[in-house]
Amino acid sequence: VQLVESGGGSVQAGGSLRLSCAASGYAVISGCMGWIRQPPGKEREEIASIDVDGRLTYADSVTGRFTISQDFAKNTLDLQMDSLKPSDTAIYYCAAGCYLNSPGYRSWGQGTQVTVSS
């Protein structure tokens, strides 16, 4: 499984970015994928996910501003980020493949940097 994130960059507060995670060796339609971010000096936080039944879950910190979606034709997992804040500055990772009896994901991308300036 290979996951490659793209779409990161620098933006001013209030702006938007769209991240995309291209998956190979994994069918996005399977679900069980998520976006996780790691702000500088802080722990990783899962901010959006899709489970095996297609249910979407968002962290409180991004609810109403971020939208996760699947593009089945391109086999990508996307994250639309609107109304960005400086606190959204982080490395954003795409992950896929759930373990049967424990949390976490089997496969991870390398991450893409998002920087939001005030």
C-alpha angles and dihedrals in degrees: 000000000000125000121188121187124205139168101065122135145117123307138163122252111280093030131115139237133181119214123199130195115201111205127202122181089019129079111227089206087070090072119203092120134126150176117239126182135198118202116206110284094002138098125265117273126197105226105173136011145170118214128210090272093051096254114152124221128186134189114244089244093066104027110129093015106059128053126194119204143166126232104202095185092056095031092231136137111219135196119200109200119194134173090024120200131201086250088065089069106121147108107278120213131193117214135183144183121051126229115238099237107011138054125257136059133279098219133039137186124228094254136240126238121241118188122185118190126200 
